[in-house]
């Protein structure tokens, strides 16, 4: 009779439970929220947001932004919020194609002082059109440890892009919350 080694089982279980969640994992989780369809005031785009979220339009952060929407959950018991940000902006450094713009942004993110780790990055078909993403972990004393998944897609104008961002803190419901944010972003539609 062969002897069972519990140490081997422990190593197996530990290695399986430490897998990093990826964009693919999040987009395949089931969603756990009711939504409300929101159209940008000029009918530029629409998105389904969680029904109890607050949102602000227009949301402009800098002079390259053409339009934007900032949406957030109610704060949790620690005061942290889940956030979705949609910005349409003119590309930097004269980049006229999506991949060049993505590489420029990815380089900026990799050199940002609060970025702890780039989990994954590259192209994605999540929007049924050419798109790029990066998935990063941050460190922030004010906002807790965040995970961010950011998407870049073309608008209908040359050299103008949509930047879609999902951000949530690493709490015990982190995987569910990030999956819900990704499901919401997947409903994004350019209308003009």
C-alpha positions in Angstrom: 0.0 0.0 0.0 1.3 3.5 -1.0 1.6 6.1 1.7 -0.2 9.5 1.2 2.1 12.5 1.8 0.0 15.4 3.2 2.9 17.8 2.4 2.4 17.3 -1.3 -1.3 18.1 -1.0 -0.5 21.3 1.0 1.9 22.4 -1.7 -0.7 21.7 -4.4 -3.5 23.5 -2.7 -1.3 26.5 -1.9 0.0 26.8 -5.4 -3.6 26.6 -6.8 -5.0 29.3 -4.4 -2.3 31.8 -5.2 -3.2 32.3 -8.9 -3.5 35.9 -9.9 -6.8 36.9 -11.2 -6.7 38.1 -14.8 -8.9 40.2 -17.0 -10.1 37.0 -18.5 -11.1 35.6 -15.1 -12.9 38.8 -14.2 -14.8 39.1 -17.4 -16.1 35.5 -17.0 -17.3 35.9 -13.4 -21.1 36.3 -13.1 -22.3 39.8 -12.3 -24.0 40.6 -9.0 -25.7 43.9 -9.5 -28.6 45.7 -11.1 -27.8 48.4 -13.6 -29.0 51.7 -15.0 -28.2 52.7 -18.5 -26.5 56.1 -18.6 -26.0 58.1 -21.8 -23.5 60.9 -21.9 -25.5 64.2 -22.2 -24.4 64.8 -25.9 -25.2 61.1 -26.7 -21.6 60.4 -27.4 -21.6 57.1 -25.5 -23.6 54.9 -23.1 -22.8 52.5 -20.3 -24.7 50.5 -17.8 -23.6 51.5 -14.2 -24.6 49.9 -11.0 -28.0 51.3 -10.1 -27.0 52.8 -6.7 -23.9 54.6 -8.0 -23.4 58.3 -8.3 -21.8 59.8 -11.4 -20.5 63.1 -12.5 -20.6 64.5 -16.1 -18.8 66.3 -17.6 -15.6 65.2 -15.8 -12.5 66.9 -17.2 -9.1 66.4 -15.6 -6.8 68.2 -18.0 -6.7 70.2 -21.3 -6.3 67.0 -23.4 -9.7 65.7 -22.2 -12.6 66.1 -24.5 -15.2 64.6 -22.2 -15.5 62.3 -19.3 -17.7 60.5 -16.8 -16.7 59.7 -13.2 -18.8 57.1 -11.4 -18.4 55.7 -7.9 -19.9 53.4 -5.4 -21.0 54.5 -1.9 -18.0 54.3 0.5 -17.5 50.9 2.3 -17.0 50.7 6.0 -13.4 51.8 5.6 -14.4 54.7 3.4 -13.1 53.2 0.1 -15.0 53.4 -3.1 -15.1 51.5 -6.4 -14.6 53.8 -9.3 -15.3 53.8 -13.0 -13.8 56.5 -15.1 -14.4 57.1 -18.8 -12.4 59.8 -20.7 -12.3 60.7 -24.3 -9.0 62.5 -25.0 -6.6 63.7 -27.7 -3.6 61.4 -27.9 -0.2 62.4 -26.5 3.0 62.9 -28.5 1.2 62.9 -31.9 0.5 59.2 -31.6 -2.0 58.5 -34.4 -2.5 54.8 -33.8 -4.0 52.9 -30.9 -1.0 50.6 -30.2 1.5 53.5 -30.1 -0.7 55.4 -27.7 -1.1 52.3 -25.5 2.7 51.8 -25.5 3.2 55.5 -24.5 0.7 55.2 -21.6 2.1 51.9 -20.5 5.5 53.4 -20.2 4.1 56.2 -18.1 2.3 53.8 -15.8 5.4 51.6 -15.4 7.4 54.6 -14.2 4.7 55.9 -11.8 5.8 56.0 -8.2 2.5 54.4 -6.8 2.5 51.5 -9.2 3.6 48.4 -7.3 3.2 45.9 -10.0 1.9 45.5 -13.6 -0.1 42.3 -13.4 -0.8 42.0 -17.1 -1.0 44.1 -20.2 -1.6 43.7 -23.9 -4.4 43.5 -26.5 -7.9 42.3 -25.7 -11.1 41.6 -27.6 -13.4 42.3 -24.7 -15.1 45.2 -26.6 -15.4 43.4 -29.9 -13.0 45.9 -31.4 -9.3 46.6 -31.2 -8.4 47.4 -27.6 -5.5 47.4 -25.2 -5.4 47.1 -21.4 -3.1 47.1 -18.4 -3.9 45.6 -15.0 -1.9 47.2 -12.2 -1.6 47.1 -8.4 -0.9 50.3 -6.5 0.1 51.4 -3.1 -1.6 54.4 -1.6 -1.9 55.5 2.0 -5.1 57.5 1.2 -7.0 54.9 -0.9 -5.7 51.6 0.4 -4.1 49.1 -2.0 -5.9 49.4 -5.3 -6.1 47.3 -8.4 -6.7 49.1 -11.6 -7.7 47.7 -15.0 -7.4 50.3 -17.7 -8.6 50.0 -21.3 -7.7 52.0 -24.4 -9.9 52.0 -27.5 -10.3 54.1 -30.6 -13.0 56.8 -30.9 -14.4 57.6 -34.3 -11.8 60.4 -34.7 -8.2 60.0 -35.7 -5.8 60.4 -32.8 -8.6 60.6 -30.2 -9.1 57.7 -27.8 -11.4 56.4 -25.0 -9.7 55.5 -21.8 -11.9 53.3 -19.6 -10.7 52.6 -16.0 -12.0 50.3 -13.3 -10.5 50.7 -9.8 -11.2 48.9 -6.5 -9.5 48.3 -3.2 -8.2 44.9 -2.3 -10.9 43.9 0.3 -12.4 40.5 1.0 -14.9 41.2 -1.8 -12.3 42.4 -4.2 -12.7 39.7 -6.9 -16.5 40.2 -7.0 -16.2 43.9 -7.1 -13.6 43.9 -9.9 -15.7 41.5 -11.9 -18.7 43.7 -11.5 -16.7 46.7 -12.7 -15.5 44.9 -15.8 -19.0 43.7 -16.6 -20.1 47.3 -16.4 -17.3 48.5 -18.7 -18.2 45.8 -21.2 -21.5 47.6 -21.7 -19.7 50.7 -23.0 -20.9 51.7 -26.4 -19.8 54.6 -28.7 -22.9 56.2 -30.1 -21.4 58.9 -32.3 
